[in-house]
Each structure stands twice: as C-alpha cells, then as structure tokens.
Amino acid sequence: MTKRNFGLGLSLVLAAGTILGACGSKDEGTTSKGSESTGTPEAKDFSLAMVTDVGGIDDKSFNQLAWEGIEAFGKENGLKKGDGGYDYLQSAGNADYSTNLTSLARRNFDVVYGIGFLMEQPIATIAEQKPDNHFALIDSVVDAPNVASVMFKEQEGSYLAGVAAALMSKSKKIGFVGGMEIPVIERFEAGFLEGVKAVDPSIKVDVQYTGKFDDAALGKTTANRMYSSGVDVIFHAAGGTGNGVFSEAKERKKKDPNANVWVIGVDSDQYAEGQVGDKNVTLTSMQKRVDVAVQEIAKLAMDGNFPGGKTTTYGIAEGGVGLADSRGAISDDVLAKVKEYSDKIAAGEIVVPEKVEK
C-alpha cells in the first residue's frame, strides 16, 4: 500500500521532475533577503498565488491541500504571505473565479493557480487576455502557451479504495458520495466501482451525487440514509460536503462504539477528521498529491522552466495517487491484496476506466 508520509511525497517530486519538461518562460532572478546568521532562508524574487473553488481554503480536502503546498513552498523559499510572496483568494461562487484570477494576475504574481475543473473556462479566457502572465490549472486542460495543466488519474487511486472497501465491508453494502457530477468526480466513481467489482461483482454500490462541494449538512443527510440502509463503508469525493459524511459516521460511533461505520477520505489524509475519542472512523483516504504538484510547478517556474502549454498527469506509477496509511484499520492480508492490485496498475497490467459504463 502507498503510505501517506515522506515516501509518497518524495516519489511524486522525483517523478514530476522527470515528467515535466522545460519550455521557454520568464527568467526569474533572486535577491538575498534572508539572514544566514539567523538561519532564515533566502527570499526569492518569485511569487505565487491560487484561487480556490467553492470548497474553500479550509475544506480539509482539495483546496486546503493545494494551499498547504503553496504555503510550504513559500516558507521554504523565504517568501511572505501577500503581494510579492504567496497568497490566495477564496471563491464564494462560480462568478468569483474570473474576478479572482484577474485580480491575482494584476497583482503580478509569477504563477496564478486555478484549483479545480470549474476553473477551465475562466483561465482559458484570462490566459488569452494576459499572455505575459503564467497560469497553472489543476484538474483540467487549457491548451495555451502560458498555461501549465495538471491532471491526476483519480480512477487508479479510487480503484484501490474500492478494493479495500469491498474486502473490509461486513455488510457487503458500500456507498459513494460525490460532489458535482463532473469528469473529475466521475473518475473517482468509475475507479471505485471497478475496484469493488474486482473483489466481489455481487456487491452493489449506492452512488449518490449531492451536486455541491460546500454543503456539509447535505453530506451528512446523504450518509445518514446510506448507513441506515446497512452500508458500512462510504467513500466520499465531495470536498467540504464530505465533512458531513464524517460527522454522521462519528455521531454513530460516539453513540455506539461498536458501530461498524467507516469513511474513506479523499485528496488529503483525512485520518484526523475521523477521530472519535480513542477510536477513528477513517478506514483510509485516497490521496491525490495536489500539494506536491503545485510545488513542482512553482519550482520549475522559479528556475525559468515554466511548463506552459504542457499537460502533466500523475497516477500510481508516478506516485501521484494512492491510499494513505490506515493506521491498523485495514488488516495486513487486505493491505497485501491492495498492494497486489496497485503493482498491476503501475505496471500497466490493469487499465482503470475513467467513466462508468452505462
């Protein structure tokens, strides 16, 4: 099984550095603003910022992970939060995307990230209007010389989540809670269903899309219906809405410590979200290393090698997706089986579909 710690992050950094090619870009100089005597890093003459989708900076998932990557890069390079360093703008709705992206471009950040599939059209439009600015798009592709596109094979990591869920479920009733019904979330669903089917084709997965990434209350009621119907493992790919899935599972666990309810988290390692006293309802999480990807783009850009006009895709083979450490929740025999499937996907022996066959 892919672990959540240094190994996965390092493998992604190394793989991304190999895959991402260099292309012509702005030359970035550096100025020494740090103090060697105090051990503070030298501040680089470089800046980066991101625009969140509606999930927000504290969604404990996709947006938060991207911000943590940007923040870590900024601190590592002696940058300060704000103009000339690193920053973010939060979007309350779809109408904010273009406004926020334009605002950051006007503030002369060297790279402006759009986090999420829904940023595709706003970035395409603004990139054309501002050809001298550099943009990076996560989860979609814009074919423009000043846009670096980053994609993930969510279906591969979700396949492993499906394998783990099917092998660990006692009721043989499993749930999937998606946010908006868009291609990236459909990849999560498709991979998860294929993983379950690979273990036991007789298991039916209750699939529910909430239509939102920022409604924890809706996630909670959706999970309530599933658990009440006998589902014992729910995989969510719903951003902030998925926080409600955790809330429902934790309430049930608190009421009955022996309740067999589990949640598989998404994007980041969501183990902390499942804590209930000395117990935890997080079975594992399907990690999608957006944090490392945004740092890799930033490093390339800072070195004068911004990968504009290129698309980089991270899957299991590149260390970009995989399951987090279950901390003992998943038995060793199941972990061995998950690794077996992971190795086959990495080797190309299993090709996981991106869409559900209907």
Secondary structure, DSSP 8 states (H G I E B T S, - for coil): ---SSHHHHHHHHHHHHHHS---------B---S-TTTT----BS--EEEE--TT-TTSSSHHHHHHHHHHHHHHHTT--BSTTSEEEE--SSTTHHHHHHHHHHHTT-SEEEEESGGGHHHHHHHHHH-TTSEEEEESS----TTEEEEEE-HHHHHHHHHHHHHHH-SSSEEEEEESS-SHHHHHHHHHHHHHHHHH-TT-EEEEEE-S-SS-HHHHHHHHHHHHHTT--EEEEE-GGGHHHHHHHHHHHHHH-TT---EEEEEES--GGGGEETTEE-EEEEEEE-HHHHHHHHHHHHHTT---TT-EEEE-TTTTSEEE---TTSS-HHHHHHHHHHHHHHHTTSS---SS---
